[in-house]
Amino acid sequence: MNAPLQLPTPELAKQAQEALRRLRSVKRRTKLVRVVTGKEGQEVTVQVPREAFELFTQILAQMANGNAVTLVPVHAELTTQQAADMLNVSRPFLVRLLDEGKIPYRMVGTHRRVRAEDVLSYQKASYEESKQALDELSRIAQEQELGY
């Protein structure tokens, strides 16, 4: 997460869209992908795990939509700003979550560090909690015949 995020240029987005279109035609069980480098005539054939190939196509899809993409190892330690960005919340809101013990952290000098894995766990739990609340509201609306 050291390099600053940059939105893809329209040209890069178009290239990503074309690459994605062509790669989607590759069968899901295909494990061998040929990569052609920038120099003419140099080809490298590599065996790619299916999960990595699927992640690559997801990255291309985001770039094709003009979105910046970053990869964060789950064991990485994040600053409070990076963790807040990951959750799409303000840094003060994230600090409040840390102070309330909802997300574990450790101190490095005077700075808090948060594991990406813990941020993702909180995000998943928060999503599940919201989903359950919406399911309950939907059930109540149907019982009351509110037309939802």
Number of C-alpha atoms within 10 A of each C-alpha: 11 5 6 8 11 11 14 18 13 13 10 15 20 16 15 22 20 14 15 19 14 10 17 11 8 12 8 11 8 12 15 14 15 11 11 12 10 8 7 7 8 9 12 10 10 11 11 14 14 14 10 11 18 15 12 13 19 14 19 24 19 16 23 23 16 19 16 14 14 11 7 12 10 12 11 12 20 20 16 20 17 16 23 18 13 15 15 10 12 13 17 12 11 21 17 12 14 17 12 10 10 13 19 16 20 13 9 8 7 7 10 16 20 22 20 20 16 18 23 16 13 17 15 12 12 12 12 12 12 12 12 12 12 12 12 12 13 15 13 13 13 12 10 10 9 9 8 10
